[in-house]
Amino acid sequence: MTPTSATAMILAPGAIPDLSLSATGLLTWFFPKSQGTGQILKTVDLADNSPHRYIIPDDPELPLPHNTTVPNPRSANTPSTQLFSATSQPPPGTTTSPTPNLRRRRLQSSSPEAPSSSATGTGITSQLEGLRTGDVAAHEIAHQPGRTDGHRPSRKRRRLLNMRADGISGTNGFSQASNGTSSGKASLNGQATTSANGESHANGAGKAPASQTYYGHNREEVTRILIQSLYELGYSGSASALTAESGHQLETAGVATFRSAVLGGRWSEAERILVQSFRNSGKNGQESASEETLLLAEDANKNEMLFYLRQQKFLELLEARDLGAALGVLRQELTPLNYDIDRLHALSSLLMSPTEMLYDQAGWDGSTSASRERLLADLSKSISPSVMIPQHRLAILLDHVKQSQINNCLYHNTAQPPSLYSDHLCDRNDFPLDVGIDLTQHTDEVWYCGFSHDGTKLVTAGSDKMVLIYDTEDFTVLHRLSDHGSGVAFASWSPDDTKLITCSQDKKARLWNVETGRCILTIDHHSEPVTSAGWAPDGESFVTSSFDPTSQLCHWSVRGSPLHMWKGGFRVQDCAISPDGRRLVAADTDSKIHVFDFRNYEEDYCLSLSSKPTSLAISRDSKHMLVNLKEGEIQLIDLETAGVVRRFSGHKQGEYVIRSTFGGAGENFIVSGSDDSKVYIWHKENGALVESLDGHSKGCVNSISWNPADPTMFASAGDDRAVRIWSRDRNRPRQTGGLSTRGVSTSGVPRTSAVRTTFYI
């Protein structure tokens, strides 16, 4: 419709317009000429284009009640009309003002003076009623907040649905962060600016006011730990910048001075700071800030801290062979403290020892920076962490996080540590739950199986007097060792896997060359069956155990020379030497565990048990031993404290020897055979039963061995004459290893020996 025809559409008040007409025609009808003036009462500036589909009214759309008087535009509540998009042109004969901004959509008065409230309200209200009578719902009136200061309402921008409300920081209606960074300088692209509402924003990102917490954590503690970590990582500049920006210091002046004194060997200065700190500790924190003092922990012991300092001083003097000065420190500085008398006696004995003995007997590696760093770490335990953060604190916390995830992962069986980027969870399908290979070379019960340290070989032994060595690549038989005259109950690999000891009911132990399969030594000393053996870490000697009460434990060289015979009086069911070579552990038939210092052959302690032990094993880190008890319980015992760490139960244990062991990539599991022909696997840290596997047809599962080199493989040996290789590959068809294909009789196999499988009474 052309503009010239729009003037013909002016309708009488109360008349209903033809809604099929254009928006221009409706507007001409909606705003009639004022009486006698020849001017349009109101003008409307329209947008160039159709409204955006997300445009909404400035305020929520509210229906106008009937017979409601529309107030004056200068009153407190000015009505805002929702209009269609069209090109507005005045009727012919009217005077047009300069072209207004076409992006505005507010109502304007064409004259300086607005008409009175009564004159304006009546006409518009009656015409609005006409619209409602005609069901023109698209023209409902929405209320717009006005102003009470006598001025016309401020201009408003077009509002979109996805725009923020006024008063919220943002740009173009959106709040998009720029990596969470902002700056105090005004610039673009992620730098802070100041909005009209007084709020900082930069494309939606602004520097929020510092909170007292960081996602529930103390903000100062987190910041100081980050500063320490940056220094440890070598980012000194970043650490200094973070210190300056946050206002948090890593250490107080007193701590920095104390650290420097200890690491620099300035013992008098370090002692002065310690003594002054203990004096100030009684002032309830009222010490002067200028004093170089430390905030001590509640349980800090003055004599203990001084003893550590003076002990370091004493040891450094000994290393320098300044015996006179060292003796003076011992008599005049260490002795008056009256602290740790046993340690004091041990230090005095070092005066006559050569320097090389000093390192071993004192457990000290010299006056290098490492020993002083260790001293500082020990002293820091008595200093409040609020002023001196323990060393490597972030790394320790991250270790706790990783270990917690491993402990909560039921099937964790990998040597790779969990990533910090995501939560850790292992798949059950990666766990060795299926039998991949059956080894059926034995003709009678299989009593023992064990992988070599490098995982390339597997040894099995049993009541058929036979010892078999397999290549784990394809499980072909490398050697058949048949020199024993009776059943073989145990075998042990040397640390380098070049030699093998076998223990038999024929009262002999034999030493074999693994490469040639030749017997190179026979121990024919015991008068009763030889039950087990253990290697010294150097591989040059080993220990044999026996039911012989007169020579139950014997230490031998690989050339067959006896090195030590422990005093008799008990019979040994099993024995093991810790991988670090410090301890020899022996389980007797009288419900006791004997722990010896393997370096001097003295007994450290004897642990009484609630039931007779059938076997024991020591962890690779030499911290724990695993004891299988006749009553059907497996105990994890701390070797240092002799305390029971955890108990495992659920398997069936009777009169027979069942050799439980550690398993998994990080020895995260406890694995045991059972009298019900099953294999049981527990999680070492939480004690949960991970799996109960049906793998053997009849009788007891006597021995388990987990491949040290392949955490997805373990072997089990049972009374059904079979050795089964478990793996995680579910798609691999079951194979029969070796030359023989004879299976297990369905009628079962009776036990052929009671001597090796029952306790010697």
N, C-alpha and C positions, 0 to 999 in steps of 0.2 A: 504494500500500500504506500502510495506517495505521501509526502508531508502535506500537500495542499488539500487532500481529502480528509485529513485528520480533524479539521475544524468542524466538519459536518457531523461529528460523532458526539458533540456535547449534548448530554441528555439532561432531562429535567431531574431535579432532586427526587430521590426515592425510586427513580426508574431503574429497571434491571438491565444491565448492558448485555449485549450479545457476546458471549465468551469466545465465540469463534473469531472475533476481530483481533487485530494485532495488539501488541503491547502498547504501541503508541496511542492507539485509539482508547484503550482503557485508561491510560494516564490522563488523556485529555478530559475524559469523563470524570476521573477521580478528583482532579484539581480544577474546578470551574473558575471562571473569572470572578473577581470580586465585584460587588455591585457598584456601578458608577465610576470605577477607576480605570476600566479597560486593561487591567494588568492581571497576569496570572498570580494567584496568591502564593503559590510555592513553585519552585523549580527543582528538578531532579537531575543530577549529573550521573550518567550511566557509564558502565564499563564499555570498552571497545568490543570485547568478545563476550561470548556466553560465559556464565559463571562456572568456576571450577566445580567438579563434582564433589569435592570435599568441603566446599564453602558452607558454613552454617551461620545462623544468626549470631550477633554479638552476645545475646543473652538467650537463655532457653525460651523456646516458643511457648507462649501462654495464650490461651483463648481469651478474648475480650468479653467480659460479661455484657449482657443486654442492658441498654439504657445507661451506659457508662459514659460520662462526659470526659472527652479528651482534654487534658490540661494544656495550658499555654506552653509553647516550646521553651520558655525561660523558667518554667516551674521546675520543681524538684524531679519529676518523672516525665521525660519527654518521650512520646511514643516513637518507635522506629518501625517503618513499614518495610516488609520484605517484598522486593520488586522483581519483575522479570527484566532480563537484559534486553535493551532496545536502544535505538538512537533517538534521543529526545530533541524535538525542535518545537519552538513556540508557534502558536497559531499566527496566521497572517495579521499584520497590523500591530504586532507587539514589538516593543523595543528590546533588543537583545543586548545583554551585557557582554563584556569580553569573555572569550571562550574559557570556561573553567577547566580544571584538571579532570580529565575523563575517568581517572581511577577513583575519584571520590564517589561515595554513595550516600552522603548525609543530606538531609533536607536543609535548604537555605532560604532565608527571607530575602525577597526582592527589594525590600525597602528598608531604610534604616530603622523605622519604627514598626514593631510587630503589632498586629491587631490584638484587640483585647481578647481575654480568655473566653468571654461569653460569645463574642461574634464568631470566633473561629471554631470553638468546640461544637456548637449546635449544628452547623452545616455539615461538618465532617462526620459527626456521630450519626446523623440521620442517613447519610449516604452509606456509611459502614453497615448500618442496619439493613439497608437495601441489599448490600452484598451478601450478608448472612442469610437474608430471606431467600436469596437466589442460590444458596448452597455453594457459594464460591469459596471453598475451603482454602484454596491456595493463597488467599489474601488476608489471612488472619494476622492480627496485629500483635507484635511482641513488645513487651515493656523494656525500655532502655533506661539505665540509671542516668539521672541528670545531675545538675549542679545547683547549688543553693546560693552561689555567690553573685548571681545576677548576670552571669556571662553565659554565652552559648556553649553547649557541650563541646569537649575537645574532639578533634578528628580521631577516627579509629581506623586501623588497618583492616584489611580483609582477613578474616580468621579462617584457618583450615582446621579440619578435625585432628590432624596430627601435630598441630602447633601447641606449644606449652602455654599454660596460663600466665598472665602477667605476674611479674615478680619472681619468675624462675629463670635462672641463667641459661642462656642458649644463643645460638646464632641461626637465623632463618627458621626459627621454630624447632630446631633440632639440637640435641645435646650429644655430640659425638666427641669422645675423648681423644686426645692426642697422646697415646701411650701413658696417660695419666700424669703428664708433666706439664708444668706451667712455670712461668717466670714472672718476676716482679716488673719487668720492662714491658712497655706496651708495644706489641707487634702482632704479626699475624701467624697463622699456622701453628697453633698450639701454644702461643705465648699469651700470658694473661692480659686482658684489657678490662676496662670498667664499663659496665652497661649503664643504660639510662636509669635503671632501678638501683644503681649503686652496687650491683653484684658483679664479681669477677667472672669473666667467661672468655673462652677462646675456641671458637667452633664447638662450643658445648663443653669444653674442658676447662676447669679452673682449679686453682690450688685451694683445697678445702682447709678449713682451720684444723690445726693439729689436735687430734684426739688424745685422751689420756691413755688409751689402750690401742693395741694393734690386733684386731680381731680376737679380743679377749685376753691378750697377753700384755704385760707391762711394757709400755712403749720405751721407757728408758733402758730396761734390761735388753730388749731386742736390739735397740740401737747400739748399745755398748758391745754386745756380742758381735754384731756386724762389723763394728770398727776393729775389734780384735781379729776377726777372720780376715778382713782386708789386709791388715798388717801381715798376718801369717801367709797370705797368698802372694805377698809382694806388691800389693797395690797401695803403697804408702801415701801417694798423692790423693787417691780416692778416700783413704781413711782420714787424712787430715781435712779434706773438704767436708766429709760427713761430720766430723767433730765440730768444725766451724759452723756448719749450717744447723746442726741439731742442738748445739750448746752442751752436749754431754761429753765429758772427758772419760777416756778409757780407764785411767788410773789417777789417783791423787798424787800429789807431790811426794808424800811420804812413801807410798808404794813404789814409785819410780826410783827414788833414792835407795830404798831397801833392795829392790831388784838389782840395781847397778852394783851395790856393795857385795851382794852374794855372788853374782856372776863374775865380779872382778876380784874376789878373794879378799876384800877389805873387811875382815872379820870383826875388828873393833867397832867399826862404824855400823855394821849390821847388828851387833849386840846392843849398841847404844840405842838404836831405833826400837829394838824389841823391848828393852827394859823400860824406855820412856812410854811405850805403848801400853804396857801392863800397868804403869802408874796412872796413866790417863783413863784406863778402863774403869777405874773406880769413881770417876767423875761424872758418870752417866751421860757421856757424850759431850761434856762441856769443855773439852780440850780446845786449845787455841788452834785456829786454822793455819797459823804460820808455823806451827810445830810439825816436824817431820815424824809423824806417828802413823800407826796402823790401827784400823778398826778390827779388833780381834773377834774371832768366833766365840760363842758362849762357852764351849768346852775347851778353849785353848789352855794349854799347860805350859807355863813359863819354863820350867826345868826341862821339859821335853824338847821345846824348840831350841833352847840353848845347848842341849845335849847334841842335837843334830848338827848345829853349827860347829861346835867344838870337835865333834867326831870327824867332820870333814877336814877341819884344820889339822887334826892329829894324823889322819891318814895321808894327807899331802906331805906332811913333814916326814913321815915314815918312807914314803916313796922317794923323797929327796935324800934319804938316809941321814937326815939331821936328827939322830936319835936323842941327843940331849934336849933339844927343844921339844921333841915329841914326848919325852918322858915328863917334862915340865907341864905340858898341856894335860897329860894323863893325871898327874898328881894334884896340880893346883887348880885346874879348871873343870875337868870331867868328874873326878872323884867327889868333890864337895857338893855336886848336884844331887848325889844319892839317888840316881835314876837308872833303872834297868841294870841291876848289879850283874846279871849274867852276861849282858852285852859288854859291860865294863871289863869283866874278867877275860872275855874273848879278845878284846882290844889289847889288853896288857900282854897276852900271849903272842901278839904279833910283833912285839919288840925284837924278839930273837928269830923271827922268820925271815927268809930271803924275800926279795921283792916279788919274785914270781909267785910265791905262796900267798902274798898279800892279796892279790886279786881274787884268788879262789876262796880263801878262808874268810875274807871280809866281805865277799860279794860286791866288790868295788872295782871299777875299771880305770882308776887313776884320776889325776887332777885335771883332766880335760874338761872342756865345756859341757860334755854330756853328763858327767857326774854332778857338776854344779847345777845344771838344769834340773836334774832329778832331785837334788837337795831342795831347790826352790819349789818344785812341785810338792814335795813332802811338807814344806813349811807353809805353803799356801792353804793346806787343809785346815790350818788353825787361824787363818785370816778370813775375815768376813768376805764372801764373794761380792758384796755390794761395793767394795773398794778394790778388790783384786780377783778378777774373774779367773777361775781355773783354766789351765792351759788347754788350748784346742777345744774350747767349749762347744762351738758349733759342730765340729766334726764328731764329738762325742754324742751330741744330741741326734745328729743324723744317723750315727751308728745305732742308737736306741730305736729310731724309727724303722730302720731296715730290719733290725733283729726282731722287732715287734711284728712286722709284716711276715717275716719268715716263720715266727712262732705261731702265727695265726693261719698260716697256709698249710693245710693238712697234707698236701702232696708235694711240698717243696723238695725238689731233688735235683738241684742244679748248683754248680760251683759259681755261677755268675751271680753277683750281688744284685738285688732289686734296683730298678731305676728310681730316682727321686721324682721323676716327672709324672708318674702315675702309680696308682695302687697296684700291689702285687698279688697275683693269684695264679697258681700252677694248675694245669689241666690234669684230671685224673687219667686221661688217655696216655699221658706221657710217663706214667708210673709202671714199673714192671709187674704186671698182674697176670701174665699168661705164660704157660710153659711152652718154650720154643723148641727145646731139644731134650730128648731122653737119652741118658747115658746108661747103658745096661751091660757093661762089661763085667761087673762083679757077679759072683755066683752065690753070694750070701749077703747078710745084712751089711749095709754101709754105715760105718760109725763116724766117719770124719770126712769133711771136704774143706778145702781152703785155697783161695786164689793167691798167687804170688803178689808181691808188692807192686810190680809193674803191670799186673793184670793180664800178662801174656800166657800164663800157665795156670792150671788147676790140678791140685793133688787130691786124690780120694783114697781112703783106706777102710778096711772092714774086717769082718770075722773070717773071711776067706784067706787071710794071711797075705793078701795082695795089696800092693801100693801102686796106683796108676797115676801117671803124669800126662795131662792133656795139653795140647796146644789150643788156646781159646779162639784162635782164628777160625778153625773149622772143627775143633774138638776131636781131632784125631789123636790116638794114643802115641805119645813120644817114648815113654819107658814103662816097663812092667818090672817093679822091684819085688822080688819074691824070696828074699833071703830069710825072712822071719819064720820062726817055727810055730807061731801061734797068731791069734788075731791082733791086728794093729789098731790101736785106739786113738792115736794122735800123730800129727805131723806138724812141723814148723819150718817155715822158710827163713833163710838167713837174710839180713838186711839188704844184701845186694842180689838176692835170689839165685846165687850160684851154688848154694849148698842147701841140703834138706835133712832135718833130723826126723826120724820115725821112732815111736815108742810102742812097745808091744807087750803083750801078756807073757811072752817068753822070757821076761825079766831082762830084756836087752833094749838098748837104744842104739840106733845105727845112724851114721853120718854118710850122706850120699853126695856124689858129684852130679849136679843136675844135668850138665851138658852130656856127660858120658853115661850116666845111669849106673855108675860103679860105686860100691860101698867102700869108703875110704877110712872109716873108723867104726869100731864096735865097742860100746860101753857095756861091759859084762861085770858090773860091780854090785848091782842091787840083788837082793835075795827075794824080792817080791816084784810083781808086775810094775813096769815103768808107766806112769800115768800121763805125764806131759813133759814139756820142755820149753825153754824160753831163751832167746838170743840176747846177748849184750849188744848195745848199739854199734860197737865197732866191728861186729861180726867175727871177732877173734876168739870168743869164748861163749859158752852156753851153760844153762842150768838144767838138770834133770830132776824130776820128782818121782817119788815111788811110795807104795804102801809099806815099804821096808821101814820099820820104826827106828832102826839104828843108822840108817843113811837115807833119810827121807828127802833131803835136798843136797845136791852136790854141784859144785861149780867146776867146769872142765874147760881146758883150752882145746882148740880145734885139733891139736896134736895128741890129745888124749891124756894130758897131764892134769891131775886134780889140783885145783887152785884153792878150794875151800870146801870143808864139810861142816854143815850146820849140826848142832847138837841134836841128838835124837829125843824121842819122847812122844812123837805124834806121827800119824800117817797122813800123807798129802794126797788129796783127790785131784787137785789141779794147781798150776802155778803160772805166773806171768811176770815179765820184766817190763817196766814202764819204758816207753820209747825214748825218754830223756835219760834213761840209765840210772835214775836216782833210787828207784825202789824195786824190790822183789816182793811179790805178793803170793802167798800160799794159802790155799783153802784146805783145812784138815777134815778128818772124818768125825770130829767131835764138835761140830757146829761153831768153829772159830776161823777167823781170818787173821793170819800173821803177816804183818807188814814190816819188812826189813829195809834198812839203808844199804843199798847194794854196794855203796862205795866203801863202807867199813864193816859190812856184814852184821851190824848190830840191829836188834829188833826195835823198831820205832814204837809200835803198839800192837796189841792183840785185841781184836774186835769179836765179841761174842754175838752170835746170831740166834734167832728164834727157831731155826731149823737147820738141818744139815745142808751144806752147799754141794751142788753137783758140778758146777763149773764157774769160771770167772773169766773176764776179759777186761782189758784196760784201753781207754780211749786214746786216740792218736795224739791228743794234746797233753796226755799224762795227768789229767786232772781228776778223772773219774774211773771207777771200776764198776763192772756189771756182775752181779752175783746171782746165780740161779739157785733157788732154794727148793728143797724137797716138798715143802708144803704148798707149792704151786704159786709162788710169788717170785718176781724178779726185782731186785733192788739196785738202784743207781746210788752209789756211795761216793762222797767226796773224799779223795785220798788224803787231802791235807787236814781236814777236820774230822774225818771218820763219821760224819753225819750222813743220814739217809736223805738224799735229795728228792727221790721220787720212787714210787712203787708201781709195778705193772702186774696185772693179773688177767685171768680169763682163759689162759691155756691150760692144758691138762698135764700135770707133772706127777709121776709116780716114783717107782724105785729105780728108774733108768736114768742114765746120764744124758742130759739134753744141753747142748752147747749154744747158749744164747750169745748174741753179739751185737755190735753197733753196725748201722747200715746207712746208706745214702751218701750223697755227695759231701755233705758236711757232717756226717754222722748224726743226722737229724732223727734217725729212727732206731728203735730197738726191735730186733728180729729174733724170733725163737721158733723152734720146732715144738711139737706137742705130741702127747700120747694118743691123741685122737686123729692122727694122720694129717694134721693141718699145719699151716705156717701162719704165725701171728705176727703182725706188724703194728707197733705203737709209735706215736709221735713222742719224741724224747722230751720235749719242753713242756707239753701240756698233758702228757699221759694218756691221750685219747687213743682208742683202738682204731687204727686206720683201716686195716683189712684183716680178714680171716680167710685164708686161701685153701681150697681143696686141691691138693696136688699129688698126694701119694695114695696108693690103693689100700694098703694094710699096714698095721703096726705103727711104731713110733717114728716121728721125724727127728733124727738124732743130732744133726748138725746143719748150720746155716753159714754161708760165707758170701759177703757182698763184694763185688769186684771193685777194688780201690781205684782203678783207672776208668771204669765205665759205670756210672751210677745207675744206669738203666738195666743192669744185669746182676742177678744173684743166683746162687746155687743152693740146693737143699739135698740132703742125703737121708735115706730112710731104711727101715727094716724090709721094705718091699724090694730090696736089691737095686734100687734105682737111684741115680743122681739126676736131678731135674734142673735145667737151666731156664730161669725166668727172665723175660724181657718185656718191653713195652710194645713190640711189633705184633699187633693182632692179626696182620695179614699174612705173616710168614707161616707156612704149613709146618706141622710138627714133624721133626726128623728123628731118626734113630742114629745115635752116634756110635763110632767104633765099628769093629768088624762083626760083632755079635748082634743078632736081631732078636734074641730070645727075650720075651716079655716076662711080666710077673704073673705067677700062677694065680688064677682067680680063687683058688682054695685057700690062699694065704700061706705064709711061710712061718713056721714056728721059730722062736728065738733059739739060737744055737749056743749062746753063752750067757751065763749069769755073772761071771766074774767082772767083765768090763762094764756091765751096765748097772750093776747094783753097788751099793756102798759096802766098802770092806768093813766088817764088824770085828 
